[in-house]
Amino acid sequence: MVSITPATLVVFLVVLGALALFVLEPVPVDITALGVLVSLVLIQPASAIAAGYGLLSEPIVLFADYPADALSGFSSTATLTVLAMFILSEGVQRTGVIQRLGAMIASFTGDSVDRQLGATIGVVSPISGFINNTAAVAILLPMVTDLAERGGTSPSKLLLPLSYASMFGGTLTLIGTSTNILASELSGRLIGRSFTMFEFTQLGIVVSTVGAAYLLTVGKWLTPERIRPRQDLTEEFEMGEYLTEIVVREESPLVGQQVRRTLVETDFDVDLIQLIRGDEIFLEPLGPKQIQVGDVFALRTDRNTLVDLLDVEGLSIVPTAVDEAELEAGESRQNLVEIVISPGSSLVGESLASAGFRQRYNATVLALRRGQDLIRRRMDDVTLRVGDTLLVQATADSIERLDANRDFIVAQEIETHDYRESKIPVALGIVLGVVGLAALDVLPIVVSALAGALGMVITGCLRPPELYDAVQWDVVFLLAGVIPLGIALEASGGAALLADLVVASGDLLPIVGVLAVFYLLTALLTNVISNNASVVLMIPVAVEAAQALGANAFSFVLAVTFAASTAFMTPVGYQTNLFVYGPGGYRFSDYLRVGGPLQLILGAVTTVGIVVIWGL
């Protein structure tokens, strides 16, 4: 039994603190990871000071090469490879090739739910093997939503399978997910064997095939229809009681005053959506306009507030239904859309008021959906989270700017895009070159990926400023923060201590049973914290346990990797689950109901597959 040292205790305290913050998420996970990094960096010098005053018998040493090891997450090949893969994914997206593929698919799926579901899984799964699966879902979410709308299908029936299929599609190659890349680096450091490009493709194909079969049969039956097939966005968000039109009467005291001072900067819970003046319809910005007799304003408010507003301001209700067609009458293009708050968005933790959303984006939020919950009043002070879905009305130009902004995912296809379609062969060629050079072992994956990222800029697939916007910096900082935690866990003896506890189950279970236990523990952990954090914590423990049992350590590394790449049971376990949480109108329990059986099935398939292919 490994002895418990002060270093072990300190690292365990850091791990427990990190787990609590990852689960409760009072701050974003990347901030938690940076907090972990800072804590680990300070422990060594702080303990040396304490030892100098006689408070400790000796300093606590967590890193052999201090501070280089503590800061190694920033120079890690995994971090740099993931950064480069974001850029490669963005280069492909800017060409519009995936959107073109989506249009081709929509032409033959029709109103058949089976064909729509099959097409969704059949497209996202292989794509996720070659571009980051998180990026694949962000790109394909609008296509799948439109596919559901055109076919009269509830988007809820397609969006959860989209997320799940992207996860098991990410197990097809080394570059399918950041988890694989990080696990490869950890495996190389701990047992001297990294992953090749197609190291586990055969198992990934089996996992993807079984997962697809489940989603097309049992999963289809279990997946709820939370949102009715969409006819009208205002109906989908149940806006009937919250949208109305008012007309300015001749005797109204508002006549001649600015909209901003009389209707915007008030205590009323009212949002102005559009102004109808004769044959003209005006959208944002409405604030500077002067109110005239006969002006008709479309409002978002509740009935009680409307009564108060009419009493005070001398306005009359227009007896007309305000629906999607009415709200889009002022533009020849789409101007009413759903947008999803994406991971790393600057709006996370902010409210609509503190972010100055209306002024900043020239857009009006009519409703907010968080899973199954709809918020249609007093939204300005609601703290925004990843996955929140906003019903937004704005000019077509503003919608296009929102679509280009990495803070959001617009959940419908936008009619006008500045795609670089002439660069499609170039972008695809660069990605194939990156994969080929790494697969043939001509260049390490980090070198070929960085070269490919540079190639995207040199060839014009990406413009230089877009290169920085393409990177999900929260993921990069998360990796940089948690990688040293794995090093400290191993160096302090914490990994060996945890491994001893797991190995104790070897008295009751065969080695294959212990392998399955590692899959299950990692899967459960990943469903409540970051997948990358799970890999960092579990791989050192898995390697120690395998070596203690005299088993194949590489097989144990793979079990942890696959489990961390497939977190189906909660919306917070994987970023793609959060992407679809709002647009699908799901409940937390839906993930457990649909994803729980899938997790168990793929756990058995993965464990048996590893034993058959790599042995114990």
DRENDREN-760606 format. One line per 8 residues: number of its first residue (from 1); for each residue x, y, z of C-alpha. Coordinates in pm, 1 decimal. Example, Ala and Ser with C-alpha at 12.3 -4.5 7.8 and 13.67 -1.06 7.14 Angstrom:
DRENDREN-760606
1> 1230.0 -450.0 780.0 | 1367.0 -106.0 714.0 .
end
This chain:
DRENDREN-760606
1> 0.0 0.0 0.0 | 134.8 341.6 -99.6 | 191.5 568.9 200.0 | 7.5 899.7 231.7 | 247.1 1194.0 229.9 | 185.9 1568.3 273.6 | 225.8 1601.5 -105.7 | -46.0 1342.1 -158.8 .
9> -284.1 1518.3 78.8 | -225.1 1857.6 -79.0 | -284.3 1726.0 -431.2 | -601.0 1547.4 -319.1 | -728.1 1874.1 -169.8 | -661.3 2051.3 -500.1 | -837.2 1770.3 -690.7 | -1140.2 1779.0 -459.2 .
17> -1160.8 2156.6 -485.0 | -1135.5 2136.5 -863.1 | -1405.4 1867.3 -879.6 | -1640.3 2077.9 -667.6 | -1586.4 2382.1 -889.6 | -1624.3 2177.4 -1208.6 | -1954.7 2034.3 -1086.8 | -2106.3 2349.2 -934.2 .
25> -1949.5 2578.9 -1195.4 | -1963.5 2909.6 -1005.0 | -1701.7 3020.0 -1258.8 | -1630.8 2883.4 -1610.1 | -1429.0 2559.6 -1622.8 | -1129.6 2728.7 -1785.8 | -1108.2 2972.0 -1492.5 | -1121.9 2676.2 -1254.3 .
33> -838.5 2512.7 -1450.1 | -628.5 2828.5 -1424.8 | -702.0 2836.6 -1051.8 | -574.3 2479.0 -1028.3 | -259.2 2578.9 -1215.3 | -192.2 2878.7 -990.6 | -251.0 2667.3 -679.2 | -4.0 2402.5 -794.5 .
41> 255.7 2664.7 -888.3 | 232.4 2828.0 -543.9 | 238.1 2510.1 -331.9 | 609.0 2442.5 -378.0 | 747.7 2786.4 -279.7 | 481.6 2832.2 -8.4 | 576.3 2499.6 150.3 | 944.4 2594.4 135.9 .
49> 865.4 2911.0 334.0 | 660.6 2706.8 581.2 | 946.3 2457.8 621.1 | 1183.4 2748.5 687.9 | 966.9 2852.0 982.3 | 948.2 2494.0 1110.6 | 582.0 2449.1 1017.6 | 670.9 2158.7 785.1 .
57> 950.0 1905.7 816.9 | 1043.7 1958.4 451.9 | 911.3 2141.3 144.7 | 642.1 1974.3 -66.9 | 782.3 1888.9 -409.3 | 525.0 1827.2 -683.0 | 737.3 1897.3 -989.7 | 1089.8 1771.9 -1057.5 .
65> 1159.4 2061.8 -1291.6 | 998.7 2362.1 -1124.8 | 834.6 2574.9 -1262.1 | 870.2 2427.6 -1613.8 | 661.8 2117.5 -1531.6 | 395.0 2329.6 -1365.2 | 360.8 2543.6 -1676.8 | 400.9 2259.6 -1924.7 .
73> 33.5 2268.7 -2018.5 | 96.9 2577.5 -2229.7 | 376.7 2412.7 -2425.8 | 209.1 2072.3 -2438.6 | 182.7 1908.0 -2780.1 | -178.8 1826.2 -2691.2 | -266.1 2191.2 -2628.4 | -96.6 2306.7 -2948.1 .
81> -253.6 2029.6 -3154.3 | -603.2 2109.5 -3026.0 | -543.3 2479.3 -3100.9 | -439.9 2393.7 -3457.2 | -739.1 2162.6 -3506.1 | -979.2 2445.3 -3419.2 | -819.2 2650.8 -3695.9 | -840.7 2364.2 -3945.0 .
89> -1208.2 2310.3 -3859.2 | -1280.1 2679.2 -3908.8 | -1105.7 2678.2 -4245.8 | -1330.7 2396.5 -4364.5 | -1640.9 2570.0 -4226.5 | -1564.5 2898.4 -4407.1 | -1580.9 2722.6 -4743.5 | -1943.1 2617.4 -4689.1 .
97> -1876.3 2257.4 -4792.5 | -2063.4 2110.6 -4497.0 | -2361.3 2339.6 -4554.2 | -2367.1 2231.9 -4918.8 | -2364.4 1869.5 -4804.5 | -2657.7 1946.4 -4574.7 | -2860.4 2092.7 -4859.6 | -2799.3 1777.7 -5064.4 .
105> -2917.0 1559.7 -4776.8 | -3232.0 1765.9 -4721.5 | -3334.4 1705.2 -5082.1 | -3401.2 1335.0 -5026.1 | -3492.9 1300.5 -4656.8 | -3837.6 1456.0 -4700.7 | -4076.2 1411.9 -4408.9 | -3946.2 1069.1 -4307.4 .
113> -3817.1 1081.4 -3949.1 | -3614.0 764.3 -4008.9 | -3437.5 915.1 -4308.6 | -3380.3 1244.9 -4128.3 | -3237.3 1062.3 -3828.6 | -3024.0 835.8 -4045.3 | -2892.1 1132.5 -4243.2 | -2811.0 1327.8 -3925.7 .
121> -2614.8 1038.2 -3775.6 | -2459.8 939.6 -4108.3 | -2324.5 1289.4 -4170.3 | -2205.9 1404.9 -3827.5 | -2038.6 1079.6 -3722.8 | -1775.6 1053.6 -4000.5 | -1724.4 1431.5 -4012.0 | -1649.9 1430.0 -3637.9 .
129> -1364.1 1192.5 -3702.6 | -1175.6 1450.7 -3906.4 | -1273.3 1788.6 -3765.8 | -1325.0 1856.3 -3398.0 | -1659.9 1704.2 -3301.8 | -1762.2 2015.6 -3107.0 | -1710.1 2223.9 -3420.6 | -1899.2 1965.3 -3626.8 .
137> -2211.2 2000.2 -3408.7 | -2188.7 2381.1 -3413.0 | -2174.8 2373.4 -3793.6 | -2446.4 2111.9 -3843.0 | -2697.0 2227.7 -3578.5 | -2861.4 2486.5 -3811.9 | -2879.4 2228.6 -4091.7 | -3048.0 1970.6 -3868.5 .
145> -3294.1 2227.4 -3729.1 | -3393.3 2328.3 -4082.2 | -3413.0 1961.3 -4181.3 | -3665.5 1907.4 -3902.3 | -3862.9 2217.7 -4000.7 | -3886.9 2122.3 -4367.9 | -3991.0 1768.7 -4280.5 | -4244.3 1866.4 -4013.8 .
153> -4041.4 1685.7 -3745.2 | -3979.4 1795.4 -3388.4 | -3617.5 1917.8 -3363.1 | -3602.9 1733.7 -3028.5 | -3606.5 1402.4 -3218.3 | -3289.0 1493.3 -3410.3 | -3071.5 1718.8 -3195.9 | -2987.9 1477.4 -2913.2 .
161> -2885.2 1208.4 -3166.9 | -2676.0 1478.1 -3340.4 | -2480.2 1534.2 -3018.6 | -2443.8 1164.6 -2937.3 | -2337.7 1068.7 -3290.3 | -2070.9 1341.0 -3290.0 | -1927.4 1191.6 -2970.1 | -1889.2 836.2 -3091.7 .
169> -1780.3 973.7 -3430.4 | -1498.2 1148.0 -3246.3 | -1359.8 806.0 -3150.5 | -1279.7 724.9 -3514.3 | -941.4 902.2 -3530.2 | -683.0 1070.7 -3312.3 | -802.1 1418.6 -3414.2 | -1174.5 1359.2 -3363.8 .
177> -1176.9 1519.3 -3020.1 | -942.1 1707.9 -2791.1 | -980.4 1419.9 -2542.9 | -805.2 1178.6 -2779.4 | -518.1 1420.0 -2838.4 | -468.0 1481.2 -2467.3 | -490.7 1109.4 -2386.2 | -230.8 1036.9 -2653.8 .
185> 17.6 1274.5 -2494.3 | -45.6 1132.0 -2146.2 | -6.3 777.8 -2277.6 | 322.8 868.2 -2443.0 | 457.1 1023.9 -2124.8 | 343.9 746.6 -1890.0 | 397.8 426.4 -2090.7 | 596.8 545.7 -2392.2 .
193> 320.2 472.9 -2643.2 | 119.6 753.0 -2803.3 | -173.8 703.2 -3040.1 | -123.7 691.6 -3413.7 | -379.5 862.9 -3637.3 | -589.2 548.4 -3688.0 | -478.4 361.4 -3374.6 | -830.2 283.6 -3257.4 .
201> -1032.4 339.0 -3577.3 | -1147.6 -22.5 -3591.7 | -1290.0 0.7 -3241.2 | -1433.1 344.3 -3321.9 | -1617.1 196.2 -3619.6 | -1767.9 -75.4 -3399.3 | -1869.6 178.9 -3133.7 | -2017.9 411.7 -3398.0 .
209> -2209.4 129.9 -3566.3 | -2358.9 3.7 -3239.6 | -2434.9 360.7 -3128.9 | -2606.1 441.8 -3459.0 | -2812.1 122.9 -3440.6 | -2925.3 216.0 -3089.4 | -3021.4 572.2 -3188.6 | -3217.8 447.1 -3489.9 .
217> -3417.4 195.3 -3283.6 | -3440.9 209.6 -2905.1 | -3301.5 561.7 -2890.0 | -3560.5 690.2 -3137.5 | -3836.2 553.4 -2916.4 | -3684.8 695.7 -2595.9 | -3604.1 1042.6 -2735.9 | -3890.1 1275.8 -2637.7 .
225> -4067.4 1525.2 -2862.0 | -4024.6 1826.1 -2635.0 | -4080.2 2084.5 -2908.9 | -4366.9 2049.3 -3152.9 | -4280.1 2043.9 -3524.3 | -4216.4 2406.2 -3599.9 | -4463.8 2608.8 -3798.6 | -4391.3 2946.1 -3644.9 .
233> -4114.6 3053.4 -3405.7 | -4355.8 3266.4 -3204.6 | -4571.4 2957.1 -3149.3 | -4269.4 2744.5 -3058.8 | -4176.2 2992.2 -2785.3 | -4543.1 3031.5 -2683.1 | -4532.7 3406.8 -2741.3 | -4907.1 3452.3 -2806.0 .
241> -4970.2 3630.8 -2475.9 | -4648.3 3831.5 -2490.5 | -4659.1 3991.3 -2837.5 | -4895.7 4270.2 -2930.0 | -4922.3 4587.6 -3135.3 | -5020.5 4930.2 -3005.0 | -5106.9 5247.0 -3194.4 | -5027.9 5602.7 -3083.7 .
249> -5347.4 5806.8 -3044.8 | -5367.9 6170.9 -3149.2 | -5395.5 6297.2 -2791.2 | -5104.4 6086.7 -2667.4 | -4839.9 6283.0 -2472.9 | -4575.8 6071.1 -2646.4 | -4622.3 6245.1 -2983.2 | -4308.2 6437.4 -3078.3 .
257> -4089.0 6266.2 -2818.1 | -3801.3 6027.0 -2878.9 | -3873.3 5656.3 -2859.9 | -3569.9 5605.4 -2637.8 | -3690.0 5840.7 -2364.1 | -4054.6 5740.4 -2360.6 | -4073.4 5369.1 -2434.1 | -3722.9 5227.6 -2392.2 .
265> -3575.5 5397.4 -2084.5 | -3870.9 5323.5 -1856.2 | -3951.5 5095.8 -1564.9 | -4193.9 4895.2 -1777.3 | -4094.2 4542.1 -1876.0 | -4135.4 4620.6 -2246.2 | -3920.7 4554.7 -2552.8 | -3991.2 4740.3 -2876.8 .
273> -3966.6 4502.1 -3170.5 | -4057.2 4713.7 -3470.1 | -4224.1 5038.4 -3573.7 | -4483.4 5047.6 -3850.8 | -4535.4 5394.3 -3998.6 | -4763.8 5393.9 -4299.8 | -4614.3 5156.5 -4555.0 | -4271.9 5153.1 -4388.3 .
281> -4147.7 4911.5 -4121.3 | -3849.6 5008.2 -3907.0 | -3633.7 4776.6 -3695.8 | -3340.3 4855.6 -3469.0 | -3224.6 5115.8 -3387.3 | -3561.6 5262.1 -3290.3 | -3439.5 5474.9 -2997.4 | -3358.0 5796.9 -3191.6 .
289> -3689.8 5813.0 -3380.7 | -3956.7 6069.2 -3291.3 | -4303.0 5933.3 -3222.4 | -4581.8 6039.4 -3460.8 | -4958.9 6008.1 -3449.1 | -5066.3 5673.9 -3593.6 | -4732.4 5499.6 -3529.0 | -4781.8 5130.1 -3462.0 .
297> -4531.8 4958.7 -3231.6 | -4492.7 4582.3 -3199.7 | -4411.0 4502.9 -2836.4 | -4289.9 4214.7 -2623.7 | -4454.4 4243.6 -2285.1 | -4700.8 4066.8 -2057.1 | -5070.3 4154.6 -2025.2 | -5047.2 4323.0 -1683.5 .
305> -4764.4 4550.7 -1796.0 | -4953.5 4629.7 -2116.8 | -5259.7 4744.3 -1920.8 | -5041.0 4974.6 -1709.0 | -4869.2 5109.5 -2020.2 | -5199.2 5185.2 -2195.8 | -5338.1 5363.7 -1891.1 | -5034.2 5588.8 -1853.4 .
313> -4932.5 5667.3 -2207.3 | -5258.4 5701.8 -2399.9 | -5211.7 5415.1 -2646.6 | -5453.1 5166.4 -2801.0 | -5417.4 4797.7 -2878.9 | -5426.8 4695.9 -3244.7 | -5651.2 4385.5 -3272.8 | -5410.9 4186.5 -3484.9 .
321> -5213.4 3867.7 -3418.3 | -4837.9 3918.2 -3405.9 | -4671.8 3609.0 -3553.0 | -4349.0 3521.9 -3734.8 | -4482.3 3649.7 -4069.1 | -4575.7 3982.3 -3912.0 | -4234.5 4022.1 -3747.6 | -4051.8 3941.5 -4071.4 .
329> -4260.4 4173.3 -4289.4 | -4004.9 4451.7 -4264.7 | -3723.9 4257.6 -4433.9 | -3693.1 4061.2 -4752.3 | -3468.7 3816.0 -4566.6 | -3491.5 3620.4 -4242.1 | -3488.4 3839.8 -3931.7 | -3639.4 3620.3 -3658.5 .
337> -3407.9 3342.4 -3539.2 | -3299.2 3129.8 -3245.0 | -2942.1 3178.9 -3125.8 | -2756.6 2956.2 -2879.8 | -2497.7 3085.0 -2631.9 | -2181.9 2891.3 -2717.4 | -1900.0 2774.2 -2485.3 | -1643.4 3046.6 -2434.6 .
345> -1899.1 3317.1 -2517.4 | -1828.1 3654.9 -2361.4 | -2195.3 3661.2 -2256.1 | -2165.1 3363.8 -2019.4 | -2211.8 3496.4 -1666.8 | -2349.4 3824.3 -1800.0 | -2712.0 3934.1 -1833.4 | -2876.7 4097.4 -2134.9 .
353> -2865.3 4426.6 -1945.7 | -2503.1 4408.9 -1827.1 | -2387.2 4296.9 -2172.5 | -2583.2 4578.7 -2340.1 | -2720.1 4316.6 -2577.2 | -2973.6 4533.7 -2758.2 | -2732.8 4821.1 -2820.2 | -2433.8 4598.3 -2889.6 .
361> -2598.7 4376.9 -3150.6 | -2892.6 4591.7 -3269.4 | -3118.8 4300.2 -3180.5 | -3416.4 4241.7 -2951.8 | -3451.6 3929.6 -2737.6 | -3815.0 3818.4 -2727.5 | -3773.2 3503.6 -2515.8 | -3513.6 3282.9 -2350.9 .
369> -3530.3 2903.6 -2336.0 | -3316.4 2702.6 -2095.3 | -3388.8 2338.5 -2158.7 | -3761.9 2299.9 -2101.5 | -3801.8 2636.0 -1923.6 | -3927.4 2941.1 -2113.6 | -3861.3 3293.3 -1985.9 | -4058.1 3568.3 -2161.1 .
377> -4063.2 3849.2 -1905.9 | -3804.3 4027.0 -1690.3 | -3525.3 3869.6 -1895.4 | -3279.8 4158.9 -1872.8 | -3130.3 4047.7 -1540.8 | -3120.2 3669.9 -1603.7 | -2761.2 3543.4 -1589.7 | -2682.2 3372.2 -1920.3 .
385> -2537.1 3021.9 -1940.9 | -2385.9 2806.1 -2214.1 | -2666.3 2643.2 -2413.4 | -2927.3 2912.5 -2342.0 | -3139.1 2971.4 -2652.1 | -3258.5 3323.4 -2732.2 | -3541.4 3412.1 -2969.8 | -3402.8 3719.7 -3142.2 .
393> -3555.7 3969.8 -3382.7 | -3323.7 4198.9 -3577.0 | -3243.8 4319.0 -3925.4 | -3109.5 4059.8 -4167.8 | -2770.1 4231.1 -4157.4 | -2761.3 4209.1 -3777.2 | -2856.4 3840.7 -3794.7 | -2563.6 3779.2 -4028.8 .
401> -2329.8 3952.2 -3785.0 | -2465.4 3736.0 -3504.3 | -2405.1 3427.5 -3718.2 | -2044.3 3531.2 -3776.3 | -1991.3 3596.9 -3403.4 | -1832.3 3306.1 -3214.9 | -2032.6 3397.0 -2905.0 | -2339.9 3240.8 -3069.1 .
409> -2464.8 2956.6 -3282.7 | -2758.1 3062.4 -3500.1 | -2991.4 2762.6 -3496.1 | -3124.8 2812.4 -3849.5 | -2950.3 2830.2 -4182.7 | -2898.2 3193.7 -4281.3 | -2989.5 3274.8 -4638.5 | -2685.5 3487.2 -4722.2 .
417> -2331.9 3376.8 -4638.9 | -1992.6 3486.7 -4755.2 | -1870.0 3131.7 -4810.7 | -1541.7 3081.4 -4996.1 | -1668.0 2799.4 -5213.0 | -1375.3 2824.9 -5452.3 | -1150.2 2719.6 -5161.9 | -1334.4 2392.5 -5095.1 .
425> -1073.3 2171.7 -5271.3 | -790.1 2362.2 -5101.4 | -933.8 2332.4 -4748.6 | -1017.4 1963.9 -4790.0 | -672.9 1902.7 -4938.0 | -505.7 2067.5 -4638.7 | -702.8 1852.7 -4391.6 | -624.3 1536.0 -4587.4 .
433> -258.6 1640.0 -4595.7 | -252.3 1687.6 -4217.6 | -412.4 1346.8 -4165.0 | -192.2 1173.8 -4423.4 | 138.5 1314.8 -4299.7 | 56.4 1217.3 -3942.4 | -82.4 875.5 -4037.5 | 227.1 787.7 -4241.2 .
441> 447.6 910.8 -3955.9 | 616.7 1162.5 -4184.3 | 549.7 1437.0 -3927.5 | 423.6 1435.2 -3569.3 | 55.9 1531.7 -3550.3 | 134.3 1859.9 -3374.4 | 370.8 1965.0 -3656.0 | 138.4 1865.0 -3939.5 .
449> -159.9 2029.6 -3767.2 | 24.8 2358.5 -3711.7 | 149.9 2351.0 -4070.6 | -207.1 2289.6 -4188.5 | -334.0 2581.8 -3979.1 | -75.3 2808.4 -4141.3 | -171.6 2667.5 -4481.4 | -534.4 2771.0 -4424.7 .
457> -421.9 3132.8 -4388.4 | -163.4 3131.7 -4668.9 | -412.4 2987.0 -4919.9 | -687.8 3231.0 -4824.7 | -925.6 2977.1 -4669.0 | -898.2 3189.7 -4355.2 | -811.7 3557.2 -4315.6 | -551.2 3636.2 -4045.4 .
465> -797.6 3791.8 -3793.9 | -1025.1 3486.3 -3829.7 | -746.5 3259.1 -3715.0 | -769.6 3389.0 -3357.5 | -1149.8 3389.8 -3358.7 | -1148.7 3023.6 -3465.7 | -982.5 2900.6 -3146.7 | -1198.3 2805.2 -2847.3 .
473> -963.8 2963.5 -2598.5 | -1155.9 2826.6 -2300.7 | -1061.9 2472.5 -2412.2 | -698.5 2573.5 -2464.0 | -674.0 2725.3 -2114.4 | -859.3 2428.5 -1967.9 | -595.8 2194.7 -2111.3 | -310.3 2417.8 -2001.0 .
481> -452.2 2426.6 -1649.2 | -533.9 2058.4 -1593.0 | -228.4 1895.4 -1754.2 | -1.6 1991.5 -1459.3 | -262.8 1843.4 -1224.8 | -203.7 1502.6 -1382.6 | 171.6 1542.8 -1339.6 | 128.6 1639.9 -973.4 .
489> -113.1 1351.9 -910.4 | 142.4 1107.2 -1045.0 | 449.8 1262.5 -879.2 | 285.6 1289.8 -535.4 | 186.7 923.5 -529.5 | -181.7 1011.3 -545.0 | -236.7 814.1 -865.0 | -69.6 506.9 -715.0 .
497> -281.3 535.9 -399.6 | -606.0 554.0 -598.2 | -485.4 267.8 -817.4 | -431.3 51.5 -508.0 | -792.6 110.0 -407.5 | -918.8 8.5 -751.9 | -682.1 -289.0 -771.0 | -834.5 -414.7 -447.6 .
505> -1142.2 -492.9 -657.8 | -917.9 -734.3 -847.7 | -967.8 -978.7 -560.7 | -1334.9 -995.1 -657.9 | -1317.6 -924.4 -1031.8 | -1112.6 -1058.8 -1321.5 | -887.4 -811.7 -1502.6 | -1153.9 -750.3 -1766.7 .
513> -1387.8 -655.8 -1482.4 | -1136.3 -402.1 -1350.5 | -1106.5 -264.5 -1704.6 | -1484.7 -223.3 -1714.3 | -1473.1 -52.4 -1373.8 | -1231.3 206.9 -1513.0 | -1461.5 269.3 -1808.5 | -1759.0 312.6 -1575.6 .
521> -1577.2 538.7 -1327.1 | -1442.7 759.7 -1605.7 | -1784.4 779.5 -1773.2 | -1952.5 881.2 -1447.4 | -1682.8 1139.7 -1375.6 | -1700.7 1283.5 -1727.8 | -2075.2 1330.1 -1697.9 | -2027.2 1581.1 -1417.4 .
529> -1693.9 1747.9 -1501.3 | -1494.0 1824.9 -1815.4 | -1396.9 1531.0 -2034.8 | -1039.6 1659.0 -2051.3 | -1018.2 1685.7 -1673.5 | -1144.2 1326.1 -1645.8 | -868.3 1200.0 -1874.0 | -599.9 1386.5 -1679.9 .
537> -720.9 1244.2 -1349.7 | -799.2 887.6 -1458.2 | -522.0 787.4 -1700.3 | -239.2 802.3 -1440.9 | -455.6 595.4 -1204.8 | -541.0 347.2 -1481.5 | -174.0 302.7 -1575.2 | -72.9 243.7 -1211.9 .
545> -355.2 -8.3 -1168.0 | -266.3 -196.8 -1487.2 | 97.5 -220.4 -1387.3 | 4.1 -343.5 -1038.6 | -216.9 -613.4 -1195.0 | 42.1 -706.2 -1456.7 | -209.0 -609.5 -1726.1 | -172.6 -425.3 -2058.2 .
553> -154.4 -58.0 -1956.9 | -236.6 56.3 -2310.7 | -573.1 -122.3 -2292.9 | -654.1 62.1 -1971.2 | -556.0 394.7 -2129.4 | -793.3 324.8 -2419.2 | -1080.7 237.8 -2184.4 | -1042.6 573.0 -2008.4 .
561> -1009.4 757.2 -2340.8 | -1324.7 609.2 -2492.1 | -1523.3 662.1 -2171.6 | -1417.4 1027.6 -2152.2 | -1513.4 1081.3 -2516.5 | -1868.8 953.3 -2466.8 | -2058.2 1135.5 -2191.6 | -2424.5 1079.8 -2272.5 .
569> -2605.0 1103.3 -1937.7 | -2607.7 1476.3 -1855.5 | -2623.8 1801.7 -2053.8 | -2309.9 1926.9 -1875.8 | -2090.4 1624.6 -1948.3 | -1990.4 1733.5 -2296.2 | -2006.8 2064.1 -2482.9 | -2213.8 1919.7 -2766.6 .
577> -2483.9 1818.2 -2515.9 | -2509.4 2180.9 -2406.0 | -2532.2 2296.9 -2768.8 | -2858.8 2108.8 -2819.3 | -3005.2 2153.1 -2469.1 | -3191.9 2475.9 -2545.5 | -3279.2 2426.2 -2915.2 | -3417.1 2080.3 -2832.2 .
585> -3609.4 2199.6 -2527.5 | -3477.5 1901.4 -2332.0 | -3502.7 1824.1 -1963.5 | -3203.6 1708.7 -1760.4 | -3369.9 1368.4 -1721.1 | -3390.2 1319.3 -2099.1 | -3013.7 1273.3 -2114.8 | -3026.0 1006.3 -1848.0 .
593> -3320.2 827.1 -2008.7 | -3172.7 817.5 -2360.1 | -2802.6 829.4 -2275.2 | -2797.4 590.9 -1977.8 | -2870.5 271.0 -2174.2 | -2639.8 390.9 -2453.7 | -2357.8 445.9 -2201.9 | -2396.1 93.1 -2064.1 .
601> -2416.5 -66.8 -2410.0 | -2109.8 116.0 -2539.6 | -1927.5 40.6 -2212.5 | -1972.9 -332.4 -2275.4 | -1888.5 -299.9 -2646.1 | -1577.4 -92.1 -2575.4 | -1449.6 -323.3 -2301.5 | -1494.2 -637.0 -2513.0 .
609> -1348.8 -463.4 -2818.9 | -1035.8 -356.9 -2630.8 | -982.1 -709.3 -2498.3 | -1025.9 -863.9 -2845.3 | -803.9 -613.2 -3030.3 | -534.4 -522.3 -2776.7 | -565.4 -791.5 -2513.1 | -512.1 -776.0 -2139.3 .
end
